[in-house]
Amino acid sequence: MEINTEKMTNNELRKAALLILKGCEMNMDLTSYGEVGVNEHNGNVYLWVEDYPFTLLIPYGERNTVYALWTNTENGDEIETPVHGKNLDRLLKWCTALDREHNVD
């Protein structure tokens, strides 16, 4: 996983650390291809790993709340849910249900 810290503020670095910690707490494999960064358009700090059907993020206006973001690969629609109290298995089931509901292959 790549982490490009060159343009991150201290607050964005703190959020990146929280996302990595949350991924570790959920037993995500963070050694796979992915990245931690800041979305230039909306300021969200994110952790994306290609092995998972969701992205972890902390929105620009939030301080500590981690969300999982599912993206419809066919039309780009996005749905997010707070991660608090959810484990990896529950998030994977959430993504599978969204794939079925939105007919994503």
PyRosetta script that sets phi, psi and omega in degrees:
from pyrosetta import init, pose_from_sequence

init()
pose = pose_from_sequence("MEINTEKMTNNELRKAALLILKGCEMNMDLTSYGEVGVNEHNGNVYLWVEDYPFTLLIPYGERNTVYALWTNTENGDEIETPVHGKNLDRLLKWCTALDREHNVD")
pose.set_psi(1, 138.1)
pose.set_omega(1, 179.6)
pose.set_phi(2, -98.8)
pose.set_psi(2, 142.3)
pose.set_omega(2, 174.7)
pose.set_phi(3, -131.1)
pose.set_psi(3, 112.9)
pose.set_omega(3, 179.3)
pose.set_phi(4, -101.1)
pose.set_psi(4, 104.6)
pose.set_omega(4, -175.5)
pose.set_phi(5, -97.1)
pose.set_psi(5, -1.0)
pose.set_omega(5, -172.6)
pose.set_phi(6, -56.0)
pose.set_psi(6, -39.8)
pose.set_omega(6, -175.8)
pose.set_phi(7, -107.4)
pose.set_psi(7, 8.4)
pose.set_omega(7, -177.9)
pose.set_phi(8, -82.2)
pose.set_psi(8, 141.3)
pose.set_omega(8, 172.2)
pose.set_phi(9, -78.7)
pose.set_psi(9, 170.1)
pose.set_omega(9, 176.7)
pose.set_phi(10, -59.8)
pose.set_psi(10, -40.1)
pose.set_omega(10, 179.0)
pose.set_phi(11, -64.9)
pose.set_psi(11, -40.3)
pose.set_omega(11, 178.3)
pose.set_phi(12, -66.6)
pose.set_psi(12, -37.8)
pose.set_omega(12, 175.5)
pose.set_phi(13, -63.1)
pose.set_psi(13, -40.8)
pose.set_omega(13, 177.7)
pose.set_phi(14, -61.5)
pose.set_psi(14, -43.7)
pose.set_omega(14, 178.3)
pose.set_phi(15, -64.4)
pose.set_psi(15, -40.6)
pose.set_omega(15, 177.7)
pose.set_phi(16, -60.0)
pose.set_psi(16, -42.1)
pose.set_omega(16, 178.2)
pose.set_phi(17, -63.3)
pose.set_psi(17, -40.9)
pose.set_omega(17, 177.4)
pose.set_phi(18, -61.9)
pose.set_psi(18, -40.1)
pose.set_omega(18, 179.2)
pose.set_phi(19, -65.7)
pose.set_psi(19, -42.5)
pose.set_omega(19, 178.4)
pose.set_phi(20, -63.9)
pose.set_psi(20, -43.0)
pose.set_omega(20, 177.9)
pose.set_phi(21, -60.6)
pose.set_psi(21, -45.3)
pose.set_omega(21, 179.1)
pose.set_phi(22, -62.0)
pose.set_psi(22, -43.4)
pose.set_omega(22, 177.1)
pose.set_phi(23, -59.4)
pose.set_psi(23, -42.3)
pose.set_omega(23, 177.8)
pose.set_phi(24, -65.1)
pose.set_psi(24, -43.0)
pose.set_omega(24, 179.1)
pose.set_phi(25, -60.9)
pose.set_psi(25, -31.5)
pose.set_omega(25, 179.9)
pose.set_phi(26, -88.9)
pose.set_psi(26, 3.9)
pose.set_omega(26, -179.0)
pose.set_phi(27, 62.8)
pose.set_psi(27, 33.5)
pose.set_omega(27, 172.0)
pose.set_phi(28, -72.4)
pose.set_psi(28, 145.5)
pose.set_omega(28, 174.5)
pose.set_phi(29, -84.6)
pose.set_psi(29, 102.9)
pose.set_omega(29, -177.2)
pose.set_phi(30, -92.2)
pose.set_psi(30, 8.0)
pose.set_omega(30, 179.5)
pose.set_phi(31, -88.0)
pose.set_psi(31, -8.1)
pose.set_omega(31, -179.5)
pose.set_phi(32, -77.1)
pose.set_psi(32, 176.4)
pose.set_omega(32, 178.7)
pose.set_phi(33, -64.2)
pose.set_psi(33, 128.3)
pose.set_omega(33, 178.9)
pose.set_phi(34, 177.6)
pose.set_psi(34, -171.3)
pose.set_omega(34, -179.6)
pose.set_phi(35, -157.1)
pose.set_psi(35, 155.9)
pose.set_omega(35, 170.1)
pose.set_phi(36, -115.7)
pose.set_psi(36, 131.6)
pose.set_omega(36, -178.2)
pose.set_phi(37, -164.8)
pose.set_psi(37, -171.4)
pose.set_omega(37, 178.3)
pose.set_phi(38, -119.5)
pose.set_psi(38, 128.2)
pose.set_omega(38, 176.2)
pose.set_phi(39, -71.1)
pose.set_psi(39, 119.3)
pose.set_omega(39, -175.8)
pose.set_phi(40, -65.6)
pose.set_psi(40, -24.5)
pose.set_omega(40, -175.7)
pose.set_phi(41, -84.4)
pose.set_psi(41, -35.3)
pose.set_omega(41, -175.5)
pose.set_phi(42, -124.3)
pose.set_psi(42, -4.7)
pose.set_omega(42, 177.1)
pose.set_phi(43, 80.5)
pose.set_psi(43, 3.0)
pose.set_omega(43, 177.7)
pose.set_phi(44, -67.1)
pose.set_psi(44, 140.2)
pose.set_omega(44, 173.0)
pose.set_phi(45, -96.6)
pose.set_psi(45, 131.3)
pose.set_omega(45, -172.3)
pose.set_phi(46, -133.2)
pose.set_psi(46, 158.1)
pose.set_omega(46, 172.0)
pose.set_phi(47, -128.5)
pose.set_psi(47, 114.2)
pose.set_omega(47, -179.3)
pose.set_phi(48, -119.8)
pose.set_psi(48, 130.7)
pose.set_omega(48, 175.2)
pose.set_phi(49, -130.0)
pose.set_psi(49, 127.2)
pose.set_omega(49, -171.9)
pose.set_phi(50, -61.1)
pose.set_psi(50, -19.5)
pose.set_omega(50, -178.5)
pose.set_phi(51, -77.9)
pose.set_psi(51, -5.6)
pose.set_omega(51, -176.0)
pose.set_phi(52, -121.7)
pose.set_psi(52, 143.2)
pose.set_omega(52, -177.2)
pose.set_phi(53, -84.2)
pose.set_psi(53, 19.5)
pose.set_omega(53, 178.4)
pose.set_phi(54, -144.0)
pose.set_psi(54, 163.3)
pose.set_omega(54, 175.0)
pose.set_phi(55, -118.3)
pose.set_psi(55, 135.9)
pose.set_omega(55, 172.4)
pose.set_phi(56, -85.9)
pose.set_psi(56, 141.7)
pose.set_omega(56, 179.5)
pose.set_phi(57, -152.7)
pose.set_psi(57, 156.9)
pose.set_omega(57, 168.8)
pose.set_phi(58, -122.0)
pose.set_psi(58, 115.5)
pose.set_omega(58, -177.9)
pose.set_phi(59, -62.4)
pose.set_psi(59, 158.4)
pose.set_omega(59, -178.0)
pose.set_phi(60, -51.0)
pose.set_psi(60, -47.3)
pose.set_omega(60, -174.9)
pose.set_phi(61, -83.4)
pose.set_psi(61, -3.9)
pose.set_omega(61, -179.1)
pose.set_phi(62, -95.5)
pose.set_psi(62, 156.5)
pose.set_omega(62, 179.1)
pose.set_phi(63, -98.9)
pose.set_psi(63, -49.6)
pose.set_omega(63, -173.1)
pose.set_phi(64, -133.0)
pose.set_psi(64, -8.6)
pose.set_omega(64, -173.8)
pose.set_phi(65, -74.3)
pose.set_psi(65, 120.2)
pose.set_omega(65, 179.4)
pose.set_phi(66, -94.6)
pose.set_psi(66, 134.3)
pose.set_omega(66, 177.8)
pose.set_phi(67, -119.1)
pose.set_psi(67, 153.9)
pose.set_omega(67, 167.9)
pose.set_phi(68, -103.6)
pose.set_psi(68, 134.8)
pose.set_omega(68, -178.6)
pose.set_phi(69, -117.1)
pose.set_psi(69, 121.0)
pose.set_omega(69, 174.1)
pose.set_phi(70, -101.2)
pose.set_psi(70, 135.1)
pose.set_omega(70, 179.5)
pose.set_phi(71, -119.8)
pose.set_psi(71, 128.8)
pose.set_omega(71, 175.6)
pose.set_phi(72, -70.1)
pose.set_psi(72, 115.8)
pose.set_omega(72, -175.5)
pose.set_phi(73, -71.8)
pose.set_psi(73, -11.4)
pose.set_omega(73, -179.6)
pose.set_phi(74, -93.9)
pose.set_psi(74, -33.7)
pose.set_omega(74, -177.3)
pose.set_phi(75, -129.5)
pose.set_psi(75, -2.2)
pose.set_omega(75, 176.6)
pose.set_phi(76, 83.5)
pose.set_psi(76, -1.9)
pose.set_omega(76, 176.8)
pose.set_phi(77, -58.2)
pose.set_psi(77, 146.5)
pose.set_omega(77, -177.8)
pose.set_phi(78, -128.1)
pose.set_psi(78, 142.1)
pose.set_omega(78, 175.8)
pose.set_phi(79, -132.6)
pose.set_psi(79, 136.2)
pose.set_omega(79, -180.0)
pose.set_phi(80, -125.0)
pose.set_psi(80, 156.7)
pose.set_omega(80, 177.1)
pose.set_phi(81, -143.2)
pose.set_psi(81, 142.0)
pose.set_omega(81, 174.7)
pose.set_phi(82, -61.8)
pose.set_psi(82, 143.5)
pose.set_omega(82, -177.0)
pose.set_phi(83, -87.4)
pose.set_psi(83, -21.7)
pose.set_omega(83, -175.7)
pose.set_phi(84, -48.4)
pose.set_psi(84, 125.0)
pose.set_omega(84, 178.0)
pose.set_phi(85, 82.1)
pose.set_psi(85, 0.7)
pose.set_omega(85, -179.7)
pose.set_phi(86, -107.9)
pose.set_psi(86, 141.1)
pose.set_omega(86, 175.3)
pose.set_phi(87, -101.2)
pose.set_psi(87, 177.3)
pose.set_omega(87, -177.2)
pose.set_phi(88, -59.8)
pose.set_psi(88, -44.8)
pose.set_omega(88, -178.7)
pose.set_phi(89, -59.7)
pose.set_psi(89, -42.8)
pose.set_omega(89, 179.8)
pose.set_phi(90, -65.0)
pose.set_psi(90, -38.9)
pose.set_omega(90, 177.7)
pose.set_phi(91, -67.4)
pose.set_psi(91, -37.6)
pose.set_omega(91, 177.9)
pose.set_phi(92, -65.3)
pose.set_psi(92, -40.2)
pose.set_omega(92, 177.1)
pose.set_phi(93, -65.8)
pose.set_psi(93, -37.8)
pose.set_omega(93, 177.0)
pose.set_phi(94, -59.9)
pose.set_psi(94, -45.0)
pose.set_omega(94, 179.6)
pose.set_phi(95, -65.7)
pose.set_psi(95, -41.4)
pose.set_omega(95, 179.1)
pose.set_phi(96, -61.9)
pose.set_psi(96, -42.6)
pose.set_omega(96, 178.2)
pose.set_phi(97, -63.3)
pose.set_psi(97, -40.7)
pose.set_omega(97, 178.3)
pose.set_phi(98, -66.6)
pose.set_psi(98, -39.7)
pose.set_omega(98, 176.5)
pose.set_phi(99, -57.8)
pose.set_psi(99, -45.9)
pose.set_omega(99, 180.0)
pose.set_phi(100, -65.2)
pose.set_psi(100, -46.2)
pose.set_omega(100, -177.7)
pose.set_phi(101, -61.1)
pose.set_psi(101, -34.9)
pose.set_omega(101, -176.7)
pose.set_phi(102, -103.6)
pose.set_psi(102, 11.8)
pose.set_omega(102, 177.0)
pose.set_phi(103, 52.7)
pose.set_psi(103, 47.9)
pose.set_omega(103, 179.0)
pose.set_phi(104, -95.5)
pose.set_psi(104, 129.5)
pose.set_omega(104, 179.3)
pose.set_phi(105, -84.2)
pose.dump_pdb("model.pdb")
